[in-house]
């Protein structure tokens, strides 16, 4: 899993500001950069010197750069599908083919002698198209895919379409990238985020990134917007990739034992998973005496409530659960908190055997 940022060449982004942003990204451990030659408001031919200087700077930081192109924009660099030497001279690591390229042309591009990777549009590609590329002799080792981002509200992908489309691509053996928005620095002219998934448009980018990481479907994650803030970059790069991290809104002043159960344990959902509850395998280990957890806040359990069984539940005392459905109140169960609405998508990714933890904020 790697992370990237996006930079653009329209008037609101100067060469100096792009360089500062790329440097900030590198300092935060980000290794990839995306840009586009497909924005209609930009005269790229007038910016070739700036483009060259910018790419040289990116390469000096040992970062990889992908450019979004079409057959029309090949002319900007002075290249053809069967001769990518100019792209190599500029230093591009990957060409994302947005639209307009024929299978024969793409197959030839994947076999370029410069090792420039070729990336297809993951949001629109079909299995038949991939199979056709294979028949044409495409070098699959040099072929990957990247989803679109969607500037216009209500045009982004649904979770269900994203998942089915991405699973199809992964089954064909290709890597997949996707975009998350920034909430601090949104790109014009719409200024309403550049997400791949519509439900991520106004979401904290850390949560959007967690969805991609924990779903296991994405290989690389890019901020579509520019410029993401330093805090946003840090929050995404520091995500624990092995354990699903959740935030909890506490319902009352928890006892020290309850805090210890919630925050000082990496939990594992039992392999014999329930239809109604996510059950922590580890939570009861820290409870030596069932009487230690007194009944409190034994209220109706809404879906995504976090609960701890109290002393009335005998040997189950101390077991932590997350409710997968609305459940009635039970005097043996303390409702200790609730997972925020934005993070419900992360809870839904907890399967049998999945590890999860709570952040103590």
N, C-alpha and C positions, 0 to 999 in steps of 0.2 A: 504494500500500500504506500503510495506517495501522494504528495500534495502539490498543487500549483496555484498560481495567480494569473490573472488576465491583465493585459495592458492594451491601450488603444492609441490611435494616432490622430484623432480629431482634435479640434482646437482647444478643448478644455484640458487636454493632457499634453504637457510640454515634454520635451526630451529630458530635461532635468528632473521633472517630477516623476516621470516613468522610471528613470534611473534610481531615484531615491526609493521608490516603492519596491523595485526589484531587489535593491540592497537590503531593505527592511525584511522582505520575504526570505532572502537567503539567510539573514541573521537569525531568523526564526526557524530555520531548518527546512525551508521549502526549496525544492529542487527543480521545479518545472514552471514554464511560462507559456501562456497561450495568447495569441493575437489573431487578428482577422484582416484579410484583404477583401472582405465582402461587405463593408459598410458603405452604402451608396453616397453618403454625404462627404466622403473623403476622396481627394485626388491623390492616390498613392504615388503616381508617377512624380509628383512634385515633392514627395517626401522620401525619395529613395536614399538620399544622403543621410537623413535622420534615421531611417530604418537601418541602414548599414551601421551607423554609429551605435544605435541601440542594441543591435544583435551582437556586435563586437563586445559591448559591455557585458551583456548577459553571458556570453561564452567565457569571458574573463572570470566570471564568478562560478564557472563550471556548472552552469545550469542548462537544461535542455529547453528548446523553444519549438513550439508547434504553431503553424500558421494555417488559417482557414482559407481555402482557395476555391475558385471555380475555373472552368476552361478560359473564361474571359480574362481572369486576373493572372493567368499564366504569363500574359503579355507584359504585365507590370515588371516582372523580373527579367523577361526576355528568354523564356524557357518553353519547352514543349514536353508533352507527356513521355516521350521516348528519350529525352535528354534533360536530366535534372542538374546539370553541371552548375548552372547559375544559382540554384537554390543551395547547392553545396558550397559555392564560393561565399555566399552570404552567411552560411553557418546554421541553416535550419536543421533541426533534428527530425522533424516530422511534418508531413503535409496532410492536413485534414481536407478531404474532398467533399465539399458540401453538396454539390449537385452538378449534373451535366456531363459526367465522365462515363464513357462506355466501358463495359466489362473487359473488352480487349485492351483498352488503354490502361485500365487499372492494373490488370495482370502484368503488363509490361512495366508499369511504375513500381510495382512491388519487387521487381528484380533489378532495380537500379544498382549500379556498382558502387554507389557512395554510402550505402547503408542507411539512407534516409527512410524512416518508417512511413508507411502509408496508412491513413486512418479514415475509416468510413463513418457515415452518419448512423449511429446506433438507433436513433429514434425512427428512422424510416426504412432501414434495410430489411430485406426479407430473407428467409432461409433459401429460397430458390435462387436469389441473387448471389448469395455466398457459394452455393453449390455450383453455379455457373462460373464463378471466378476460379473455383477449384478445377473445373473442366478446362478452363482456359490456361491452366498452368500457373496460377498466381502463387507466389511464395508466401505461404501462410505465416511463416516465421517473421515476416516483415510487414504483416498486416494486423491492424487492430481497429477498434471502433471507439467513438465518442458520441454521447448523446448531445442533442441540441440544448441551448438555453432559450428561454421564451420571454422577451421583454414585455409583451402585451399581456395584461392581466387576464386570467381565466383561459389561457391557451396552453399552459404547461401540461405535462403528462400526469395522468392519474397513477396512483400507486399500483393498481392492478395491471395497467398497460405496461408501465415501467418494468414490473417484475416479470411478466410473461415475455416481453420483448428481450429483456436482458438475459433471461434464462436460455432462450433460444440461441442467442449469440454465444453465450458461454459454452453451450453444448456443442457448438461448432468449433470450439477451441480458440476463440478470439478473446482478447482482453477488452475491457469496457471502462470508459471514463464518464464522469458526469459532473454537473455544475451545481454549486450552492450559491445563494445570494449573500451579499453583505447588507446589514441593516444600518451601517454607518457611512458607507460611500457608494451610492448607487449611480450607475452610468446612465447618461441621457441617450436619446432625447425623451424617453418616457419616464425615467427615474423611478421605476416601480419594481426593481429587482431583476436579476437574471438567473432564475433557477431552472433546473431541468424538470422538477416535479412541482406542480402548481401549489400544492399544500405547503411547500417550503418557502413560498414567496415572502411571507412576513414572519418567518420563523427564525429564531436564533440560529445562526449558521453552525454553531457547535452541535445543536440537536439534529439539524439536517445532515451534517457530516456523520454523526453517530448512526443515523439510519442507514446510510450507505455502507459504513464500516460493518455494522452488526448484521446487516442483511447478507453479507458475504458475496454480494453481486458485483461490486465495483472494485477496480484495481487502482484507479487514480481519481482524486477529487480536486476540482479546480474552483476557486472563487470566480464566478462569471463577472461580477461587478468589479469596478475599480473606483476608488481604492478602498479595500478592506482596512479596518483599523488594526493597529498593533495588538490590541486586546483580542480582536477576533482571530487574527492569525495565530496568536499564542494559544487560544482556547482550542482551536481545531488541531493544531500540531501536537498538543499534549493529551489528546484523548487516549484513554486506556483501551487498546485494541483487543485485549484478551477477555475483558470482563465488561459486561454492559453496565455502564454507570447511570444511576438514576438520582434525581433530586426528590426529596420528600418534604411536603408541607406538614409539619407536626401538628397534631390536634390538641395537645396539652403539654404541660411541663413534664417531660418523661422522667422516669426514675433512672438512676445510673445504670441499673441492670438492663433496662429496655434500650437505653442509648448504646450500651455495649453490644447488645444483640443486633441492633440495626446497623451501627456504623463501624464496629471493629471486627466485622466478619465479612469475608467474601462468601457469598451464598451460592449454592448450586441447586437449581430446580431438580427435584427428584426425577429419576428416570422413569418411574411408574407414575407419570404425570396425571394429575386430575383435570377433569373438564372444567372444574369450578375454581380451583386454586393453584397458584404457583406456590410450591412448598419448599422452603429452605431445608436442605439436608443438615446443615451445620448449626442452625440456630439453637437447638435444644442442648447442645454440648456444653454451653456456658452456664447452664442452669443446674446447680447441684441439688437444690431443694425446691420442690414444686411450689412450696408455700411462699417463695420469694416474690412472685409476681401477683400482686393483689388485683382483684377485679376493678376496672375503671374504664369509663367511656365505652360501655358495652352497648353500642348503638347499632342501628341498621348499617349493614356493610354494602356500600355502593361499589360498583365495578371500579377497579383501580385503587380501592382502599388498601392500606397496609395494616396488617393486624398481627398481634402477638397473643397466643393462647395464655390465659392466666391460670392460677392455681386450681381453679375448679375443673380444669381439663386434665387433672391428674398427670400421667406420664407424658402428655403432650405439652405440658406447661413450658413456655419459652419458644414454641415453634412459631416462626415468622411466616406469614402468608401474604400474597398479593391476590386480591379477588379478581377473577376473570369474568365474573357475572355478578349482578346484584344478588345479595344474600340477606336473609333476615337477621335481626339482632340475635345474639347468643350471649348469655351471661357468663359464658366461659371464654369469651373472646374480647380482648381490648382492641379498639380501633385506634391505632396510634398515629396514623397519618394518611396522606393521599398523594398519589402521583399526579403532577400537574397535567393539564389537558394536552399541552404541547408534547409531552413525553409519553403519551399513550402509545404512540407508534413504536416506541422502544420496548415497552412492556410486551407488546404483541409479538416481538421478535424472540421472546424468551421461550425456548422449546425444552423438551426433556433433556436434562444434562447441561443446560446453558448456565454459565456462571454470571452472577450479577452482584452489584454492590450499591450502597447508598453514599452519597457525598454529604459530609457534615459541614454545612455552610453556615 
